[in-house]
Amino acid sequence: MRIASYNINGIKARLPRLLEWLEETQPDVACLQEVKSQDEGFPISEFEKIGYGAIWHGQKSFNGVAILAKGQTPTEIQRGLPDIYGNPDESDEQARYLEADVNDTAGNNFRVSTIYLPNGNPQPGPKFDYKLAWMKRLRARAAHIKSLEIPAVLAGDYNVIPHDHDIYNKAAMLDDALRQPESRAAYQRILADGWHDSIESHYPAGGIWTYWDYRSGAYQRDHGFRIDHLLLSPLAADRLEKSGVDHEHRGREKASDHAPTWIMLRD
């Protein structure tokens, strides 16, 4: 079972690249972020033509997440991230979280969440405070999912660079919200609760990037960093076979500034 995370940076602008990637790599599940489309504008018919069902949580011009599944329509479980007590958070209007059940290749249920974690810049300030509060809510939701003792993946753009070896130059972006001690500590707390960083397990020394800025020829110079993560519950981690990044897709014409990041799980 191949599960991927892809910050598409505008589904309408990148639709040809997204369809191209789906047909070339054939993920069983694709978790999308930064869809940047209202619900009624989501191009579901284009995905159905190539055999994918989908659910989505949109927002005009900003944010937005979706889950695509090959040969099936995901069963929605949670739309929007609850508060730390598991109640709907009516104060948060940003479309950043969507959770669903899909069938794996053996026909068993598998829980999938797609996550677009707040950037948090500029920091310090209210945007950084929102980021850290959102991460507390995510940790609470992750703890609930883990308590179900099911195979699950929390996939998405976390906007967190976990370690210095996850950036091309450890001196870069020292003041950026993506690599502040508070952001890193919040990410590590989720891992300490029993979630498994699938990319790190296969690349413990780092040096594998998922994002390259459009400016300053970052992709051509390989000035990237790792902010897209797929965290696995214990039952999913037991099935982890491979993980990687579709680096080459970042270099295509009119591509997203992120590359698709993926895992392969045994049946």
Secondary structure, 3 states (H helix, E strand, C coil): CEEEEEECCCCCCCHHHHHHHHHHHCCCEEEEECCCCCHHHCCHHHHHHCCEEEEEECCCCCCCEEEEEECCCCEEEEECCCCCCCCCCCCCCCCCEEEEEEECCCCCEEEEEEEECCCCCCCCCHHHHHHHHHHHHHHHHHHHHHHCCCCEEEEEECCCCCCHHHECCCCCCCCCHHHCHHHHHHHHHHHHCCCEEHHHHHCCCCCCCCEECCHHHHHHHCCEECCEEEEECHHHHCCEEEEEECHHHHCCCCCCCECCEEEEECC
